[in-house]
């Protein structure tokens, strides 16, 4: 995406405000805008949620749970053996061109892929929270595949945090039909899917899925929930994923600027 521009006077105004702990919209450095979460908005989906930051960034997530084949390929036998006993989570993130002009130009596809990979890396990683083994129906054969589709409807900064909040809420809202396993003997296993709408289960571990908090280094300070202008003033970003117990699950730095070790420690101490 082509970089947006900010004037020297705007840049100086934001720097001074952040340093004084009075941002342009009246918030302090560690204050979020109002977070509005709604669930169950897409009736034909297995689960859905919408997250809005005040009157700004708006993300809608729909989840579809479908039967599929267990993923058997792997780099080695050990990896393949683990995958054979697990279900799968498949992520896709798209930024609507009407959300911002930044999402309409060249590079928009790369940005969508970057967001998708980040969400996928967390949910399918060791600290993702979801119990993928519980999504396996018959090891080596059948499993539940959880398709997560997120679309950014409006953009006013802090896109990743909003995507993660909407995804977590959608996972909570997701219903998986009850599965009945039957052993026919001689190693033959069959299963039935209940068609009773009252017989369903939640995805185990949805409550352990971490949220993402993006810390933006501006000058010698850091802020959360940055606006677009604040993001243009940001020298470096630190994405921190945190679980429900307040444990830091992962860190990822982006941006061209450096973060002093003492400031990095202060940023992580926020949690």
C-alpha positions, 0 to 999 in steps of 0.5 A: 500500500502507498504510505500516507503522508503527515505534515511536520506540524501534525507530527510535532503535535502528536509527539508533544501530546503523547509525551504529555500523556494527552493525545489529540482525542483526549485519551491517555497513552494506554487508553483504548477507544470504546470497544463494541462487540456483537455476536451472532450477526451472520445467521448462516455461519457457525459463528460470527462477531463484529468488533468496533473501536468507537466510531472507527475501525470496524471488523466483521468475522464469520466462522464456518465449521465443515467436515474435511480430511485430516492433513497428513503431509508434514516435514517429517513423520513426527509432524505428520503423526501430530497433524493426523490427530488434529483438526484444522484452522484456516484463516483469511483476512481481507480489507475492503477497499471502501474502508480506506483508500490505502486498501485500494492500491497496489500492495493491498493483497500483500497487506491482506496476506500479512494480516492472514499469516499473523492470525494463522500463526497465532491460532495454529501456534503452540500458544493459540489456545484452541484444542485442535485434537478435540476437532479430530473425529477419526485420527488420520481420516476425518476432522472439523475444519474451522474456516475463519474469514475476517473483513475490515469494513472501516479503518481508523487505526489499530487494525490487528487488535480489532481483528483478534478481538472479533475473532475471539468473540466469533470463536466463542459464538461458534457452534459445532454439531455433536458428533457420535462415534461408533466402533463397528469392530475390526478397527472400523470406526463410523460417526454420525453428526447430530441434526438436532440444533439443540445438540452442539458444542463450543470449540474447546479452548476458545477462552484461551485464545490470546488477544493482541495488543499493539504498542506503538513507539512514538518518541520515547513513549509508547501508546495503545490503540493508535489512530491513523495519524499516530501510526504515521508518527510511530517509529516501531511497533510491538505486537504482544499476544496475551492470554486470559491469565495475563501471560505474554504468549508472543512478541513481534516487532515491526517498523524500521525504528529500534526499541531501546531495551529499557523501553521494551521492558516498560512496554511488556510490563504493561501486562 
